[in-house]
Amino acid sequence: MYKANFRFRIKYLLLLIFVFAIQYNSQAQNINSGIKGGLNIAKTSLKIKYEEIQSKTGFNIYVFGDYNFTHTFSISTEAGYTQKGFKYAPPDYTYEGVKYSGTLNVNMNYIDITVSAKFRLAKGNVIPYLKIGPSLGIKVDDGVSSEGNAFDEFYNSGAIVNNLLIFIKNNSFGLKSGAGVAIGLNKKTSIIFEINYNFDLTEVYDTPEIFVGVYSWSRSEDVKNNVLELSAGVQF
């Protein structure tokens, strides 16, 4: 029931924002709106001695609107769903002749709201641009999943999982910067391709120290999300 309600809330929020953007766009010629989505490559800044911190993949989907002050400068706002988090892999071990190995996926999913300054670098049908601005993340879901058998025996996955999830903050704040290109299909419609780097300025965990794995502790001030976003979309 929770997952169904969560999916409904996300779909309703995105639909509401998108409809509003289209309606507002129809009333002002200096407003462009659109929708985009794509691949996330997420990781944290966590560094520990024994376990290997790895990146994890996810997806993003956003609706956006640009208020165009000039042909070269606009304020771009976007809101959408993005998947963050990380993987970590404990050392392989052998117990009673059985080899244990695997990874734990730590999933943190957010509604991200970003307001950026957007600088267009050319005119015409192919327009490259740069963007940078602050980003607010509102956590809507978290969880874990494991791969392999390393969490079956020696590694107490229950304790690790609880520790990794219960102290996650509900909000995050960071910066998003990136570059893209808009390719005009006609006077009103363009397809866009973007690459963005979203990095948090605030810590993920609300606790002085975080227990990661069997042997390792880390100061939580060292744990911050960062995400590389590869997106494509349509602008109206």
C-alpha positions in Angstrom: 0.0 0.0 0.0 2.8 2.4 0.9 4.6 1.9 -2.5 1.3 2.3 -4.4 0.5 5.6 -2.6 4.1 6.8 -3.1 3.9 6.1 -6.8 0.6 7.9 -7.0 1.9 11.0 -5.2 5.0 11.2 -7.5 2.9 10.8 -10.7 0.4 13.4 -9.4 3.1 15.9 -8.5 4.9 15.6 -11.8 1.6 15.8 -13.8 0.5 18.9 -11.8 3.8 20.7 -12.4 3.9 19.8 -16.1 0.3 21.0 -16.7 1.1 24.2 -14.9 4.2 24.8 -16.9 2.4 24.2 -20.2 -0.5 26.5 -19.2 1.9 29.2 -18.1 3.9 28.8 -21.3 0.8 29.4 -23.4 0.3 32.8 -21.7 3.9 34.1 -22.1 6.2 33.9 -25.1 9.3 34.3 -23.0 8.6 31.1 -21.1 9.7 27.7 -22.3 8.8 24.4 -20.6 9.5 20.8 -21.1 10.2 17.3 -19.7 13.4 15.3 -19.5 14.8 12.1 -18.0 17.6 9.7 -18.1 20.4 7.9 -16.3 21.8 8.6 -12.8 25.3 7.5 -11.7 25.2 8.1 -8.0 27.8 7.8 -5.2 28.7 9.4 -1.9 31.9 11.0 -0.7 32.2 8.3 2.0 35.7 6.9 2.2 36.5 3.9 4.5 39.4 1.6 5.0 38.1 -1.9 4.6 34.9 -1.8 2.5 34.9 -0.5 -1.1 32.4 2.3 -1.9 31.0 2.0 -5.4 28.7 4.0 -7.6 25.1 2.8 -8.3 22.8 3.5 -11.2 19.3 4.9 -11.2 17.1 7.2 -13.2 15.8 10.8 -13.1 12.7 12.5 -14.5 12.1 16.2 -14.4 9.7 18.9 -15.6 11.3 22.3 -16.2 10.6 25.9 -17.2 12.9 28.6 -18.5 12.1 32.3 -18.1 14.1 34.0 -20.8 15.4 37.5 -20.0 17.4 37.7 -23.2 18.4 35.4 -26.0 21.5 34.4 -24.0 20.3 34.3 -20.4 17.4 32.8 -18.5 16.4 31.5 -15.1 15.7 27.8 -15.3 13.6 26.0 -12.7 13.1 22.2 -12.5 11.4 19.7 -10.2 11.4 15.9 -10.4 12.2 12.5 -9.1 15.9 11.4 -8.8 17.5 8.2 -7.4 20.7 8.6 -5.3 22.7 6.4 -2.9 25.7 4.1 -3.1 27.0 0.6 -3.1 29.5 -0.9 -0.8 31.4 -4.2 -1.0 32.8 -5.8 2.2 36.0 -7.9 1.9 35.4 -11.5 0.7 35.7 -14.1 3.4 35.5 -17.9 3.7 33.7 -19.6 6.5 33.5 -23.4 6.9 34.7 -23.9 3.3 32.1 -21.5 1.8 33.2 -18.3 0.2 31.1 -15.2 0.9 31.1 -12.0 -1.3 28.7 -9.4 -2.4 27.5 -5.8 -2.3 24.8 -3.8 -0.5 22.9 -1.2 -2.5 21.8 1.8 -0.3 19.0 3.6 -2.1 18.0 7.2 -1.4 15.3 8.7 -3.6 14.4 12.4 -3.7 12.2 15.1 -5.2 14.8 17.6 -6.3 13.9 21.3 -6.9 16.6 23.4 -8.7 16.8 27.0 -9.7 19.6 27.7 -12.1 21.2 30.5 -14.1 21.2 29.4 -17.8 23.7 30.8 -20.3 23.2 30.1 -24.0 26.4 30.2 -26.0 25.0 30.5 -29.5 21.9 31.3 -31.6 20.3 29.2 -34.3 18.9 25.7 -34.5 21.7 24.2 -32.4 22.1 26.0 -29.1 24.7 24.9 -26.5 24.3 26.1 -23.0 25.6 26.1 -19.4 23.7 25.9 -16.1 24.4 26.3 -12.4 22.3 26.9 -9.4 21.2 25.6 -5.9 19.3 22.4 -5.5 16.9 21.3 -2.7 16.3 17.6 -2.2 13.2 16.2 -0.3 13.6 12.5 0.6 10.6 10.5 -0.4 11.9 6.9 0.0 14.9 4.8 1.0 15.8 1.2 1.2 18.5 -1.4 0.6 19.0 -4.5 -1.5 21.9 -6.9 -1.6 23.8 -8.9 -4.2 25.7 -12.1 -3.5 25.8 -14.0 -0.2 28.1 -11.8 1.9 25.2 -10.7 4.1 23.9 -14.1 4.9 26.2 -15.1 7.7 29.1 -13.2 9.2 27.9 -9.7 8.2 24.9 -8.8 10.3 22.9 -7.2 7.5 20.0 -6.3 9.8 22.2 -4.1 12.0 24.0 -2.6 9.1 20.8 -1.8 7.2 19.1 -0.2 10.2 22.2 2.0 10.9 22.4 3.1 7.3 18.7 4.0 7.0 17.4 5.4 10.3 19.8 8.4 10.5 19.2 9.7 6.9 18.1 13.3 6.9 14.8 14.2 5.2 16.2 17.1 3.3 19.4 17.9 1.5 20.9 21.0 -0.1 23.5 21.3 -2.8 24.5 22.7 -6.1 23.8 21.5 -9.6 25.9 22.5 -12.6 25.9 21.2 -16.1 25.9 21.7 -19.9 23.5 20.8 -22.7 22.4 21.4 -26.2 19.0 22.2 -27.6 18.3 21.2 -31.2 15.4 22.9 -32.8 12.8 20.8 -34.6 10.6 23.8 -35.4 9.9 27.3 -34.0 8.3 25.9 -30.9 9.9 22.6 -30.2 13.4 21.4 -29.5 15.0 18.2 -28.3 17.6 18.6 -25.5 20.6 16.6 -24.3 22.1 17.4 -20.9 24.8 16.3 -18.5 24.6 17.6 -15.0 26.6 17.1 -11.8 24.5 17.4 -8.6 26.6 17.5 -5.4 25.3 18.0 -1.8 26.7 20.6 0.5 24.9 19.1 3.5 25.6 15.7 5.2 23.4 12.7 4.4 23.3 11.4 8.0 22.0 13.1 11.2 24.4 11.5 13.6 28.1 12.2 14.6 29.3 8.8 13.3 27.9 6.2 11.0 28.6 2.4 11.2 29.4 1.0 7.7 30.2 -2.6 7.5 31.7 -4.8 10.2 35.0 -3.1 10.8 34.5 0.5 9.7 33.2 3.7 11.2 33.1 7.0 9.5 32.3 10.5 10.6 29.0 11.4 9.1 30.2 14.8 8.0 32.2 13.0 5.3 29.1 11.4 3.8 27.5 13.5 1.1 25.6 12.5 -2.0 26.8 13.3 -5.5 25.1 12.3 -8.8 26.0 12.5 -12.4 22.9 12.9 -14.5 22.6 12.1 -18.2 19.3 13.3 -19.6 17.4 13.8 -22.8 14.1 15.5 -23.3 11.7 17.8 -25.2 11.3 21.6 -24.8 8.2 23.5 -25.9 
